[in-house]
Amino acid sequence: MIYGLEAEPFPEGWTPLDAVAVIKCLDQEGNTAFLIRSTSTLSDWECYGLLSIAAAQEKKEILDNFEEEEISEDD
């Protein structure tokens, strides 16, 4: 667990191999900063790919929710 972030259980039969995380922090001067941490076996390209996939999935979810809210307001 990282500061309240609890990972949901993996689907049955899945085995985690590697991970990459973006962590929002306050630096020593109180400014917002972001750190990227990953398991040692991931290459930079793999980290980039995983973060790109995650960003695309989040964008789709945000847009889907936005469209649902617009439809609800039109009713």
PDB file of N, H, CA, C and O in Angstrom:
ATOM      1  N   MET A   1       0.856  -1.175   0.000  1.00  0.00           N
ATOM      2  CA  MET A   1       0.000   0.000   0.000  1.00  0.00           C
ATOM      3  C   MET A   1       0.901   1.237   0.000  1.00  0.00           C
ATOM      4  O   MET A   1       1.896   1.297   0.722  1.00  0.00           O
ATOM      5  N   ILE A   2       0.537   2.211  -0.815  1.00  0.00           N
ATOM      6  H   ILE A   2      -0.271   2.163  -1.402  1.00  0.00           H
ATOM      7  CA  ILE A   2       1.257   3.482  -0.857  1.00  0.00           C
ATOM      8  C   ILE A   2       0.291   4.577  -0.426  1.00  0.00           C
ATOM      9  O   ILE A   2      -0.593   4.960  -1.193  1.00  0.00           O
ATOM     10  N   TYR A   3       0.447   5.079   0.776  1.00  0.00           N
ATOM     11  H   TYR A   3       1.165   4.768   1.399  1.00  0.00           H
ATOM     12  CA  TYR A   3      -0.346   6.210   1.277  1.00  0.00           C
ATOM     13  C   TYR A   3      -1.824   6.111   0.910  1.00  0.00           C
ATOM     14  O   TYR A   3      -2.378   7.021   0.294  1.00  0.00           O
ATOM     15  N   GLY A   4      -2.451   5.015   1.285  1.00  0.00           N
ATOM     16  H   GLY A   4      -2.000   4.275   1.785  1.00  0.00           H
ATOM     17  CA  GLY A   4      -3.880   4.861   1.090  1.00  0.00           C
ATOM     18  C   GLY A   4      -4.277   4.229  -0.229  1.00  0.00           C
ATOM     19  O   GLY A   4      -5.461   3.963  -0.438  1.00  0.00           O
ATOM     20  N   LEU A   5      -3.335   3.978  -1.128  1.00  0.00           N
ATOM     21  H   LEU A   5      -2.374   4.194  -0.958  1.00  0.00           H
ATOM     22  CA  LEU A   5      -3.647   3.331  -2.402  1.00  0.00           C
ATOM     23  C   LEU A   5      -3.628   1.829  -2.195  1.00  0.00           C
ATOM     24  O   LEU A   5      -2.578   1.231  -1.956  1.00  0.00           O
ATOM     25  N   GLU A   6      -4.790   1.237  -2.290  1.00  0.00           N
ATOM     26  H   GLU A   6      -5.642   1.723  -2.484  1.00  0.00           H
ATOM     27  CA  GLU A   6      -4.881  -0.206  -2.152  1.00  0.00           C
ATOM     28  C   GLU A   6      -5.142  -0.807  -3.519  1.00  0.00           C
ATOM     29  O   GLU A   6      -6.070  -0.397  -4.216  1.00  0.00           O
ATOM     30  N   ALA A   7      -4.343  -1.758  -3.895  1.00  0.00           N
ATOM     31  H   ALA A   7      -3.589  -2.090  -3.328  1.00  0.00           H
ATOM     32  CA  ALA A   7      -4.535  -2.423  -5.185  1.00  0.00           C
ATOM     33  C   ALA A   7      -5.682  -3.420  -5.066  1.00  0.00           C
ATOM     34  O   ALA A   7      -5.770  -4.177  -4.099  1.00  0.00           O
ATOM     35  N   GLU A   8      -6.548  -3.404  -6.059  1.00  0.00           N
ATOM     36  H   GLU A   8      -6.476  -2.789  -6.844  1.00  0.00           H
ATOM     37  CA  GLU A   8      -7.623  -4.389  -6.095  1.00  0.00           C
ATOM     38  C   GLU A   8      -7.006  -5.752  -6.417  1.00  0.00           C
ATOM     39  O   GLU A   8      -5.952  -5.823  -7.049  1.00  0.00           O
ATOM     40  N   PRO A   9      -7.654  -6.817  -5.988  1.00  0.00           N
ATOM     41  CA  PRO A   9      -7.120  -8.146  -6.301  1.00  0.00           C
ATOM     42  C   PRO A   9      -7.026  -8.352  -7.819  1.00  0.00           C
ATOM     43  O   PRO A   9      -7.830  -7.812  -8.580  1.00  0.00           O
ATOM     44  N   PHE A  10      -6.050  -9.124  -8.236  1.00  0.00           N
ATOM     45  H   PHE A  10      -5.397  -9.562  -7.618  1.00  0.00           H
ATOM     46  CA  PHE A  10      -5.914  -9.438  -9.652  1.00  0.00           C
ATOM     47  C   PHE A  10      -6.977 -10.444 -10.058  1.00  0.00           C
ATOM     48  O   PHE A  10      -7.435 -11.231  -9.229  1.00  0.00           O
ATOM     49  N   PRO A  11      -7.375 -10.428 -11.328  1.00  0.00           N
ATOM     50  CA  PRO A  11      -8.325 -11.452 -11.790  1.00  0.00           C
ATOM     51  C   PRO A  11      -7.746 -12.845 -11.560  1.00  0.00           C
ATOM     52  O   PRO A  11      -6.531 -13.044 -11.567  1.00  0.00           O
ATOM     53  N   GLU A  12      -8.634 -13.786 -11.360  1.00  0.00           N
ATOM     54  H   GLU A  12      -9.621 -13.624 -11.354  1.00  0.00           H
ATOM     55  CA  GLU A  12      -8.214 -15.156 -11.085  1.00  0.00           C
ATOM     56  C   GLU A  12      -7.327 -15.669 -12.210  1.00  0.00           C
ATOM     57  O   GLU A  12      -7.656 -15.527 -13.388  1.00  0.00           O
ATOM     58  N   GLY A  13      -6.207 -16.263 -11.841  1.00  0.00           N
ATOM     59  H   GLY A  13      -5.940 -16.378 -10.884  1.00  0.00           H
ATOM     60  CA  GLY A  13      -5.293 -16.838 -12.814  1.00  0.00           C
ATOM     61  C   GLY A  13      -4.255 -15.856 -13.354  1.00  0.00           C
ATOM     62  O   GLY A  13      -3.361 -16.265 -14.095  1.00  0.00           O
ATOM     63  N   TRP A  14      -4.348 -14.572 -13.001  1.00  0.00           N
ATOM     64  H   TRP A  14      -5.074 -14.240 -12.399  1.00  0.00           H
ATOM     65  CA  TRP A  14      -3.384 -13.582 -13.482  1.00  0.00           C
ATOM     66  C   TRP A  14      -2.179 -13.554 -12.540  1.00  0.00           C
ATOM     67  O   TRP A  14      -2.325 -13.708 -11.327  1.00  0.00           O
ATOM     68  N   THR A  15      -1.000 -13.357 -13.107  1.00  0.00           N
ATOM     69  H   THR A  15      -0.882 -13.231 -14.092  1.00  0.00           H
ATOM     70  CA  THR A  15       0.231 -13.265 -12.328  1.00  0.00           C
ATOM     71  C   THR A  15       0.908 -11.931 -12.641  1.00  0.00           C
ATOM     72  O   THR A  15       1.295 -11.700 -13.786  1.00  0.00           O
ATOM     73  N   PRO A  16       1.061 -11.054 -11.654  1.00  0.00           N
ATOM     74  CA  PRO A  16       1.730  -9.776 -11.915  1.00  0.00           C
ATOM     75  C   PRO A  16       3.200 -10.000 -12.278  1.00  0.00           C
ATOM     76  O   PRO A  16       3.879 -10.834 -11.679  1.00  0.00           O
ATOM     77  N   LEU A  17       3.676  -9.248 -13.264  1.00  0.00           N
ATOM     78  H   LEU A  17       3.124  -8.570 -13.751  1.00  0.00           H
ATOM     79  CA  LEU A  17       5.064  -9.375 -13.701  1.00  0.00           C
ATOM     80  C   LEU A  17       5.893  -8.137 -13.366  1.00  0.00           C
ATOM     81  O   LEU A  17       7.005  -8.253 -12.850  1.00  0.00           O
ATOM     82  N   ASP A  18       5.357  -6.965 -13.656  1.00  0.00           N
ATOM     83  H   ASP A  18       4.454  -6.871 -14.075  1.00  0.00           H
ATOM     84  CA  ASP A  18       6.065  -5.704 -13.448  1.00  0.00           C
ATOM     85  C   ASP A  18       5.047  -4.623 -13.127  1.00  0.00           C
ATOM     86  O   ASP A  18       3.840  -4.830 -13.246  1.00  0.00           O
ATOM     87  N   ALA A  19       5.556  -3.460 -12.716  1.00  0.00           N
ATOM     88  H   ALA A  19       6.537  -3.291 -12.620  1.00  0.00           H
ATOM     89  CA  ALA A  19       4.659  -2.349 -12.393  1.00  0.00           C
ATOM     90  C   ALA A  19       5.363  -1.023 -12.634  1.00  0.00           C
ATOM     91  O   ALA A  19       6.587  -0.917 -12.552  1.00  0.00           O
ATOM     92  N   VAL A  20       4.552  -0.015 -12.932  1.00  0.00           N
ATOM     93  H   VAL A  20       3.558  -0.100 -12.999  1.00  0.00           H
ATOM     94  CA  VAL A  20       5.022   1.364 -13.016  1.00  0.00           C
ATOM     95  C   VAL A  20       3.978   2.211 -12.298  1.00  0.00           C
ATOM     96  O   VAL A  20       2.778   1.966 -12.421  1.00  0.00           O
ATOM     97  N   ALA A  21       4.439   3.205 -11.549  1.00  0.00           N
ATOM     98  H   ALA A  21       5.414   3.404 -11.448  1.00  0.00           H
ATOM     99  CA  ALA A  21       3.522   4.052 -10.789  1.00  0.00           C
ATOM    100  C   ALA A  21       3.934   5.509 -10.939  1.00  0.00           C
ATOM    101  O   ALA A  21       5.121   5.833 -10.986  1.00  0.00           O
ATOM    102  N   VAL A  22       2.935   6.377 -11.012  1.00  0.00           N
ATOM    103  H   VAL A  22       1.971   6.113 -10.973  1.00  0.00           H
ATOM    104  CA  VAL A  22       3.150   7.820 -10.969  1.00  0.00           C
ATOM    105  C   VAL A  22       2.658   8.274  -9.602  1.00  0.00           C
ATOM    106  O   VAL A  22       1.517   8.007  -9.226  1.00  0.00           O
ATOM    107  N   ILE A  23       3.513   8.953  -8.867  1.00  0.00           N
ATOM    108  H   ILE A  23       4.440   9.170  -9.172  1.00  0.00           H
ATOM    109  CA  ILE A  23       3.176   9.339  -7.501  1.00  0.00           C
ATOM    110  C   ILE A  23       3.230  10.852  -7.387  1.00  0.00           C
ATOM    111  O   ILE A  23       4.259  11.471  -7.661  1.00  0.00           O
ATOM    112  N   LYS A  24       2.104  11.448  -6.976  1.00  0.00           N
ATOM    113  H   LYS A  24       1.269  10.945  -6.753  1.00  0.00           H
ATOM    114  CA  LYS A  24       2.035  12.892  -6.768  1.00  0.00           C
ATOM    115  C   LYS A  24       2.549  13.195  -5.370  1.00  0.00           C
ATOM    116  O   LYS A  24       2.093  12.607  -4.389  1.00  0.00           O
ATOM    117  N   CYS A  25       3.497  14.112  -5.285  1.00  0.00           N
ATOM    118  H   CYS A  25       3.868  14.590  -6.081  1.00  0.00           H
ATOM    119  CA  CYS A  25       4.158  14.410  -4.015  1.00  0.00           C
ATOM    120  C   CYS A  25       4.232  15.921  -3.785  1.00  0.00           C
ATOM    121  O   CYS A  25       3.962  16.721  -4.681  1.00  0.00           O
ATOM    122  N   LEU A  26       4.599  16.275  -2.582  1.00  0.00           N
ATOM    123  H   LEU A  26       4.819  15.625  -1.855  1.00  0.00           H
ATOM    124  CA  LEU A  26       5.039  17.633  -2.285  1.00  0.00           C
ATOM    125  C   LEU A  26       6.542  17.567  -2.118  1.00  0.00           C
ATOM    126  O   LEU A  26       7.054  16.738  -1.367  1.00  0.00           O
ATOM    127  N   ASP A  27       7.256  18.447  -2.824  1.00  0.00           N
ATOM    128  H   ASP A  27       6.840  19.120  -3.435  1.00  0.00           H
ATOM    129  CA  ASP A  27       8.707  18.452  -2.663  1.00  0.00           C
ATOM    130  C   ASP A  27       9.096  19.191  -1.388  1.00  0.00           C
ATOM    131  O   ASP A  27       8.229  19.634  -0.635  1.00  0.00           O
ATOM    132  N   GLN A  28      10.383  19.322  -1.149  1.00  0.00           N
ATOM    133  H   GLN A  28      11.087  18.962  -1.761  1.00  0.00           H
ATOM    134  CA  GLN A  28      10.865  19.924   0.093  1.00  0.00           C
ATOM    135  C   GLN A  28      10.469  21.385   0.238  1.00  0.00           C
ATOM    136  O   GLN A  28      10.521  21.931   1.341  1.00  0.00           O
ATOM    137  N   GLU A  29      10.070  22.035  -0.868  1.00  0.00           N
ATOM    138  H   GLU A  29      10.028  21.592  -1.764  1.00  0.00           H
ATOM    139  CA  GLU A  29       9.642  23.439  -0.816  1.00  0.00           C
ATOM    140  C   GLU A  29       8.118  23.578  -0.802  1.00  0.00           C
ATOM    141  O   GLU A  29       7.596  24.693  -0.819  1.00  0.00           O
ATOM    142  N   GLY A  30       7.407  22.451  -0.770  1.00  0.00           N
ATOM    143  H   GLY A  30       7.831  21.546  -0.756  1.00  0.00           H
ATOM    144  CA  GLY A  30       5.952  22.477  -0.725  1.00  0.00           C
ATOM    145  C   GLY A  30       5.291  22.556  -2.083  1.00  0.00           C
ATOM    146  O   GLY A  30       4.084  22.779  -2.168  1.00  0.00           O
ATOM    147  N   ASN A  31       6.060  22.379  -3.156  1.00  0.00           N
ATOM    148  H   ASN A  31       7.041  22.198  -3.088  1.00  0.00           H
ATOM    149  CA  ASN A  31       5.507  22.396  -4.508  1.00  0.00           C
ATOM    150  C   ASN A  31       5.076  21.000  -4.930  1.00  0.00           C
ATOM    151  O   ASN A  31       5.679  20.009  -4.519  1.00  0.00           O
ATOM    152  N   THR A  32       4.037  20.923  -5.746  1.00  0.00           N
ATOM    153  H   THR A  32       3.547  21.729  -6.079  1.00  0.00           H
ATOM    154  CA  THR A  32       3.590  19.639  -6.271  1.00  0.00           C
ATOM    155  C   THR A  32       4.611  19.110  -7.262  1.00  0.00           C
ATOM    156  O   THR A  32       5.088  19.840  -8.130  1.00  0.00           O
ATOM    157  N   ALA A  33       4.934  17.858  -7.126  1.00  0.00           N
ATOM    158  H   ALA A  33       4.546  17.264  -6.421  1.00  0.00           H
ATOM    159  CA  ALA A  33       5.883  17.203  -8.027  1.00  0.00           C
ATOM    160  C   ALA A  33       5.408  15.771  -8.274  1.00  0.00           C
ATOM    161  O   ALA A  33       4.634  15.220  -7.491  1.00  0.00           O
ATOM    162  N   PHE A  34       5.871  15.190  -9.350  1.00  0.00           N
ATOM    163  H   PHE A  34       6.500  15.637  -9.986  1.00  0.00           H
ATOM    164  CA  PHE A  34       5.498  13.823  -9.695  1.00  0.00           C
ATOM    165  C   PHE A  34       6.747  12.964  -9.816  1.00  0.00           C
ATOM    166  O   PHE A  34       7.750  13.383 -10.394  1.00  0.00           O
ATOM    167  N   LEU A  35       6.673  11.767  -9.269  1.00  0.00           N
ATOM    168  H   LEU A  35       5.858  11.427  -8.799  1.00  0.00           H
ATOM    169  CA  LEU A  35       7.742  10.790  -9.379  1.00  0.00           C
ATOM    170  C   LEU A  35       7.215   9.591 -10.148  1.00  0.00           C
ATOM    171  O   LEU A  35       6.050   9.217 -10.012  1.00  0.00           O
ATOM    172  N   ILE A  36       8.066   9.000 -10.944  1.00  0.00           N
ATOM    173  H   ILE A  36       9.012   9.303 -11.055  1.00  0.00           H
ATOM    174  CA  ILE A  36       7.723   7.754 -11.629  1.00  0.00           C
ATOM    175  C   ILE A  36       8.643   6.685 -11.079  1.00  0.00           C
ATOM    176  O   ILE A  36       9.864   6.840 -11.068  1.00  0.00           O
ATOM    177  N   ARG A  37       8.050   5.614 -10.631  1.00  0.00           N
ATOM    178  H   ARG A  37       7.058   5.488 -10.640  1.00  0.00           H
ATOM    179  CA  ARG A  37       8.810   4.490 -10.110  1.00  0.00           C
ATOM    180  C   ARG A  37       8.340   3.231 -10.827  1.00  0.00           C
ATOM    181  O   ARG A  37       7.155   3.070 -11.116  1.00  0.00           O
ATOM    182  N   SER A  38       9.288   2.342 -11.109  1.00  0.00           N
ATOM    183  H   SER A  38      10.251   2.473 -10.875  1.00  0.00           H
ATOM    184  CA  SER A  38       8.932   1.099 -11.787  1.00  0.00           C
ATOM    185  C   SER A  38       9.806  -0.034 -11.272  1.00  0.00           C
ATOM    186  O   SER A  38      10.847   0.186 -10.654  1.00  0.00           O
ATOM    187  N   THR A  39       9.356  -1.240 -11.541  1.00  0.00           N
ATOM    188  H   THR A  39       8.510  -1.419 -12.043  1.00  0.00           H
ATOM    189  CA  THR A  39      10.151  -2.399 -11.193  1.00  0.00           C
ATOM    190  C   THR A  39      11.407  -2.394 -12.061  1.00  0.00           C
ATOM    191  O   THR A  39      11.402  -1.870 -13.175  1.00  0.00           O
ATOM    192  N   SER A  40      12.464  -2.975 -11.544  1.00  0.00           N
ATOM    193  H   SER A  40      12.468  -3.401 -10.639  1.00  0.00           H
ATOM    194  CA  SER A  40      13.779  -2.873 -12.195  1.00  0.00           C
ATOM    195  C   SER A  40      13.868  -3.585 -13.540  1.00  0.00           C
ATOM    196  O   SER A  40      14.767  -3.298 -14.331  1.00  0.00           O
ATOM    197  N   THR A  41      12.952  -4.504 -13.806  1.00  0.00           N
ATOM    198  H   THR A  41      12.222  -4.737 -13.163  1.00  0.00           H
ATOM    199  CA  THR A  41      13.043  -5.264 -15.054  1.00  0.00           C
ATOM    200  C   THR A  41      12.330  -4.602 -16.223  1.00  0.00           C
ATOM    201  O   THR A  41      12.419  -5.092 -17.349  1.00  0.00           O
ATOM    202  N   LEU A  42      11.620  -3.494 -15.985  1.00  0.00           N
ATOM    203  H   LEU A  42      11.547  -3.096 -15.070  1.00  0.00           H
ATOM    204  CA  LEU A  42      10.947  -2.797 -17.084  1.00  0.00           C
ATOM    205  C   LEU A  42      11.928  -1.872 -17.790  1.00  0.00           C
ATOM    206  O   LEU A  42      12.684  -1.144 -17.146  1.00  0.00           O
ATOM    207  N   SER A  43      11.908  -1.907 -19.126  1.00  0.00           N
ATOM    208  H   SER A  43      11.293  -2.498 -19.649  1.00  0.00           H
ATOM    209  CA  SER A  43      12.713  -0.955 -19.889  1.00  0.00           C
ATOM    210  C   SER A  43      11.978   0.386 -19.933  1.00  0.00           C
ATOM    211  O   SER A  43      10.788   0.462 -19.627  1.00  0.00           O
ATOM    212  N   ASP A  44      12.694   1.433 -20.315  1.00  0.00           N
ATOM    213  H   ASP A  44      13.661   1.371 -20.564  1.00  0.00           H
ATOM    214  CA  ASP A  44      12.052   2.745 -20.463  1.00  0.00           C
ATOM    215  C   ASP A  44      10.903   2.680 -21.459  1.00  0.00           C
ATOM    216  O   ASP A  44       9.858   3.292 -21.241  1.00  0.00           O
ATOM    217  N   TRP A  45      11.091   1.939 -22.554  1.00  0.00           N
ATOM    218  H   TRP A  45      11.940   1.442 -22.730  1.00  0.00           H
ATOM    219  CA  TRP A  45      10.037   1.808 -23.563  1.00  0.00           C
ATOM    220  C   TRP A  45       8.798   1.123 -23.002  1.00  0.00           C
ATOM    221  O   TRP A  45       7.673   1.525 -23.298  1.00  0.00           O
ATOM    222  N   GLU A  46       9.005   0.091 -22.196  1.00  0.00           N
ATOM    223  H   GLU A  46       9.919  -0.236 -21.956  1.00  0.00           H
ATOM    224  CA  GLU A  46       7.869  -0.600 -21.592  1.00  0.00           C
ATOM    225  C   GLU A  46       7.135   0.325 -20.621  1.00  0.00           C
ATOM    226  O   GLU A  46       5.904   0.334 -20.590  1.00  0.00           O
ATOM    227  N   CYS A  47       7.875   1.104 -19.828  1.00  0.00           N
ATOM    228  H   CYS A  47       8.875   1.097 -19.853  1.00  0.00           H
ATOM    229  CA  CYS A  47       7.243   2.071 -18.919  1.00  0.00           C
ATOM    230  C   CYS A  47       6.408   3.062 -19.711  1.00  0.00           C
ATOM    231  O   CYS A  47       5.260   3.339 -19.365  1.00  0.00           O
ATOM    232  N   TYR A  48       6.990   3.591 -20.772  1.00  0.00           N
ATOM    233  H   TYR A  48       7.923   3.366 -21.054  1.00  0.00           H
ATOM    234  CA  TYR A  48       6.273   4.538 -21.628  1.00  0.00           C
ATOM    235  C   TYR A  48       4.996   3.903 -22.189  1.00  0.00           C
ATOM    236  O   TYR A  48       3.936   4.528 -22.188  1.00  0.00           O
ATOM    237  N   GLY A  49       5.102   2.679 -22.659  1.00  0.00           N
ATOM    238  H   GLY A  49       5.964   2.171 -22.659  1.00  0.00           H
ATOM    239  CA  GLY A  49       3.940   1.989 -23.209  1.00  0.00           C
ATOM    240  C   GLY A  49       2.854   1.775 -22.169  1.00  0.00           C
ATOM    241  O   GLY A  49       1.678   2.017 -22.439  1.00  0.00           O
ATOM    242  N   LEU A  50       3.242   1.320 -20.973  1.00  0.00           N
ATOM    243  H   LEU A  50       4.198   1.124 -20.754  1.00  0.00           H
ATOM    244  CA  LEU A  50       2.261   1.098 -19.909  1.00  0.00           C
ATOM    245  C   LEU A  50       1.569   2.396 -19.509  1.00  0.00           C
ATOM    246  O   LEU A  50       0.354   2.420 -19.314  1.00  0.00           O
ATOM    247  N   LEU A  51       2.341   3.474 -19.387  1.00  0.00           N
ATOM    248  H   LEU A  51       3.328   3.454 -19.545  1.00  0.00           H
ATOM    249  CA  LEU A  51       1.751   4.766 -19.021  1.00  0.00           C
ATOM    250  C   LEU A  51       0.847   5.292 -20.129  1.00  0.00           C
ATOM    251  O   LEU A  51      -0.185   5.899 -19.846  1.00  0.00           O
ATOM    252  N   SER A  52       1.220   5.066 -21.389  1.00  0.00           N
ATOM    253  H   SER A  52       2.059   4.572 -21.620  1.00  0.00           H
ATOM    254  CA  SER A  52       0.387   5.495 -22.522  1.00  0.00           C
ATOM    255  C   SER A  52      -0.940   4.746 -22.555  1.00  0.00           C
ATOM    256  O   SER A  52      -1.994   5.338 -22.792  1.00  0.00           O
ATOM    257  N   ILE A  53      -0.877   3.444 -22.316  1.00  0.00           N
ATOM    258  H   ILE A  53      -0.021   2.964 -22.123  1.00  0.00           H
ATOM    259  CA  ILE A  53      -2.099   2.639 -22.284  1.00  0.00           C
ATOM    260  C   ILE A  53      -3.002   3.098 -21.149  1.00  0.00           C
ATOM    261  O   ILE A  53      -4.208   3.260 -21.338  1.00  0.00           O
ATOM    262  N   ALA A  54      -2.420   3.309 -19.966  1.00  0.00           N
ATOM    263  H   ALA A  54      -1.441   3.178 -19.813  1.00  0.00           H
ATOM    264  CA  ALA A  54      -3.211   3.755 -18.815  1.00  0.00           C
ATOM    265  C   ALA A  54      -3.854   5.113 -19.103  1.00  0.00           C
ATOM    266  O   ALA A  54      -5.022   5.326 -18.778  1.00  0.00           O
ATOM    267  N   ALA A  55      -3.101   6.028 -19.709  1.00  0.00           N
ATOM    268  H   ALA A  55      -2.152   5.855 -19.973  1.00  0.00           H
ATOM    269  CA  ALA A  55      -3.639   7.358 -20.032  1.00  0.00           C
ATOM    270  C   ALA A  55      -4.788   7.249 -21.024  1.00  0.00           C
ATOM    271  O   ALA A  55      -5.796   7.940 -20.872  1.00  0.00           O
ATOM    272  N   ALA A  56      -4.661   6.402 -22.030  1.00  0.00           N
ATOM    273  H   ALA A  56      -3.842   5.840 -22.154  1.00  0.00           H
ATOM    274  CA  ALA A  56      -5.725   6.227 -23.025  1.00  0.00           C
ATOM    275  C   ALA A  56      -6.980   5.640 -22.380  1.00  0.00           C
ATOM    276  O   ALA A  56      -8.093   6.057 -22.701  1.00  0.00           O
ATOM    277  N   GLN A  57      -6.809   4.682 -21.478  1.00  0.00           N
ATOM    278  H   GLN A  57      -5.905   4.344 -21.218  1.00  0.00           H
ATOM    279  CA  GLN A  57      -7.967   4.084 -20.804  1.00  0.00           C
ATOM    280  C   GLN A  57      -8.667   5.106 -19.909  1.00  0.00           C
ATOM    281  O   GLN A  57      -9.896   5.170 -19.879  1.00  0.00           O
ATOM    282  N   GLU A  58      -7.886   5.904 -19.179  1.00  0.00           N
ATOM    283  H   GLU A  58      -6.887   5.853 -19.203  1.00  0.00           H
ATOM    284  CA  GLU A  58      -8.475   6.932 -18.313  1.00  0.00           C
ATOM    285  C   GLU A  58      -9.205   7.981 -19.143  1.00  0.00           C
ATOM    286  O   GLU A  58     -10.292   8.425 -18.774  1.00  0.00           O
ATOM    287  N   LYS A  59      -8.605   8.377 -20.265  1.00  0.00           N
ATOM    288  H   LYS A  59      -7.722   8.016 -20.565  1.00  0.00           H
ATOM    289  CA  LYS A  59      -9.240   9.362 -21.150  1.00  0.00           C
ATOM    290  C   LYS A  59     -10.582   8.832 -21.648  1.00  0.00           C
ATOM    291  O   LYS A  59     -11.574   9.561 -21.656  1.00  0.00           O
ATOM    292  N   LYS A  60     -10.616   7.561 -22.066  1.00  0.00           N
ATOM    293  H   LYS A  60      -9.810   6.969 -22.061  1.00  0.00           H
ATOM    294  CA  LYS A  60     -11.872   6.969 -22.549  1.00  0.00           C
ATOM    295  C   LYS A  60     -12.926   6.973 -21.449  1.00  0.00           C
ATOM    296  O   LYS A  60     -14.084   7.309 -21.697  1.00  0.00           O
ATOM    297  N   GLU A  61     -12.532   6.603 -20.244  1.00  0.00           N
ATOM    298  H   GLU A  61     -11.591   6.330 -20.043  1.00  0.00           H
ATOM    299  CA  GLU A  61     -13.488   6.576 -19.131  1.00  0.00           C
ATOM    300  C   GLU A  61     -14.019   7.977 -18.827  1.00  0.00           C
ATOM    301  O   GLU A  61     -15.215   8.154 -18.597  1.00  0.00           O
ATOM    302  N   ILE A  62     -13.135   8.963 -18.827  1.00  0.00           N
ATOM    303  H   ILE A  62     -12.163   8.819 -19.014  1.00  0.00           H
ATOM    304  CA  ILE A  62     -13.555  10.348 -18.573  1.00  0.00           C
ATOM    305  C   ILE A  62     -14.541  10.804 -19.639  1.00  0.00           C
ATOM    306  O   ILE A  62     -15.580  11.385 -19.322  1.00  0.00           O
ATOM    307  N   LEU A  63     -14.212  10.539 -20.916  1.00  0.00           N
ATOM    308  H   LEU A  63     -13.368  10.067 -21.173  1.00  0.00           H
ATOM    309  CA  LEU A  63     -15.102  10.955 -22.004  1.00  0.00           C
ATOM    310  C   LEU A  63     -16.435  10.221 -21.957  1.00  0.00           C
ATOM    311  O   LEU A  63     -17.482  10.820 -22.200  1.00  0.00           O
ATOM    312  N   ASP A  64     -16.402   8.915 -21.644  1.00  0.00           N
ATOM    313  H   ASP A  64     -15.550   8.429 -21.447  1.00  0.00           H
ATOM    314  CA  ASP A  64     -17.654   8.153 -21.524  1.00  0.00           C
ATOM    315  C   ASP A  64     -18.533   8.724 -20.419  1.00  0.00           C
ATOM    316  O   ASP A  64     -19.740   8.876 -20.605  1.00  0.00           O
ATOM    317  N   ASN A  65     -17.939   9.042 -19.269  1.00  0.00           N
ATOM    318  H   ASN A  65     -16.958   8.919 -19.118  1.00  0.00           H
ATOM    319  CA  ASN A  65     -18.699   9.615 -18.163  1.00  0.00           C
ATOM    320  C   ASN A  65     -19.235  10.994 -18.515  1.00  0.00           C
ATOM    321  O   ASN A  65     -20.356  11.339 -18.139  1.00  0.00           O
ATOM    322  N   PHE A  66     -18.445  11.785 -19.233  1.00  0.00           N
ATOM    323  H   PHE A  66     -17.534  11.504 -19.538  1.00  0.00           H
ATOM    324  CA  PHE A  66     -18.865  13.115 -19.654  1.00  0.00           C
ATOM    325  C   PHE A  66     -20.065  13.016 -20.588  1.00  0.00           C
ATOM    326  O   PHE A  66     -21.026  13.770 -20.444  1.00  0.00           O
ATOM    327  N   GLU A  67     -20.016  12.089 -21.549  1.00  0.00           N
ATOM    328  H   GLU A  67     -19.235  11.476 -21.667  1.00  0.00           H
ATOM    329  CA  GLU A  67     -21.124  11.912 -22.482  1.00  0.00           C
ATOM    330  C   GLU A  67     -22.377  11.443 -21.758  1.00  0.00           C
ATOM    331  O   GLU A  67     -23.478  11.882 -22.091  1.00  0.00           O
ATOM    332  N   GLU A  68     -22.232  10.559 -20.771  1.00  0.00           N
ATOM    333  H   GLU A  68     -21.337  10.203 -20.500  1.00  0.00           H
ATOM    334  CA  GLU A  68     -23.379  10.088 -20.004  1.00  0.00           C
ATOM    335  C   GLU A  68     -24.012  11.235 -19.226  1.00  0.00           C
ATOM    336  O   GLU A  68     -25.237  11.311 -19.135  1.00  0.00           O
ATOM    337  N   GLU A  69     -23.196  12.131 -18.662  1.00  0.00           N
ATOM    338  H   GLU A  69     -22.201  12.069 -18.737  1.00  0.00           H
ATOM    339  CA  GLU A  69     -23.707  13.277 -17.921  1.00  0.00           C
ATOM    340  C   GLU A  69     -24.455  14.228 -18.849  1.00  0.00           C
ATOM    341  O   GLU A  69     -25.495  14.766 -18.470  1.00  0.00           O
ATOM    342  N   GLU A  70     -23.940  14.444 -20.065  1.00  0.00           N
ATOM    343  H   GLU A  70     -23.095  14.007 -20.374  1.00  0.00           H
ATOM    344  CA  GLU A  70     -24.619  15.305 -21.027  1.00  0.00           C
ATOM    345  C   GLU A  70     -25.968  14.739 -21.419  1.00  0.00           C
ATOM    346  O   GLU A  70     -26.941  15.484 -21.536  1.00  0.00           O
ATOM    347  N   ILE A  71     -26.042  13.433 -21.624  1.00  0.00           N
ATOM    348  H   ILE A  71     -25.251  12.828 -21.529  1.00  0.00           H
ATOM    349  CA  ILE A  71     -27.305  12.786 -21.994  1.00  0.00           C
ATOM    350  C   ILE A  71     -28.298  12.926 -20.848  1.00  0.00           C
ATOM    351  O   ILE A  71     -29.472  13.210 -21.084  1.00  0.00           O
ATOM    352  N   SER A  72     -27.855  12.734 -19.625  1.00  0.00           N
ATOM    353  H   SER A  72     -26.901  12.503 -19.433  1.00  0.00           H
ATOM    354  CA  SER A  72     -28.731  12.846 -18.456  1.00  0.00           C
ATOM    355  C   SER A  72     -29.282  14.257 -18.304  1.00  0.00           C
ATOM    356  O   SER A  72     -30.443  14.435 -17.937  1.00  0.00           O
ATOM    357  N   GLU A  73     -28.465  15.248 -18.579  1.00  0.00           N
ATOM    358  H   GLU A  73     -27.521  15.104 -18.876  1.00  0.00           H
ATOM    359  CA  GLU A  73     -28.906  16.642 -18.459  1.00  0.00           C
ATOM    360  C   GLU A  73     -29.907  17.013 -19.533  1.00  0.00           C
ATOM    361  O   GLU A  73     -30.749  17.883 -19.315  1.00  0.00           O
ATOM    362  N   ASP A  74     -29.832  16.361 -20.704  1.00  0.00           N
ATOM    363  H   ASP A  74     -29.148  15.654 -20.881  1.00  0.00           H
ATOM    364  CA  ASP A  74     -30.748  16.656 -21.801  1.00  0.00           C
ATOM    365  C   ASP A  74     -32.142  16.087 -21.575  1.00  0.00           C
ATOM    366  O   ASP A  74     -33.105  16.550 -22.186  1.00  0.00           O
ATOM    367  N   ASP A  75     -32.261  15.077 -20.695  1.00  0.00           N
ATOM    368  H   ASP A  75     -31.479  14.700 -20.199  1.00  0.00           H
ATOM    369  CA  ASP A  75     -33.565  14.426 -20.452  1.00  0.00           C
ATOM    370  C   ASP A  75     -34.528  15.330 -19.741  1.00  0.00           C
ATOM    371  O   ASP A  75     -35.660  14.932 -19.465  1.00  0.00           O
TER     372      ASP A  75
END
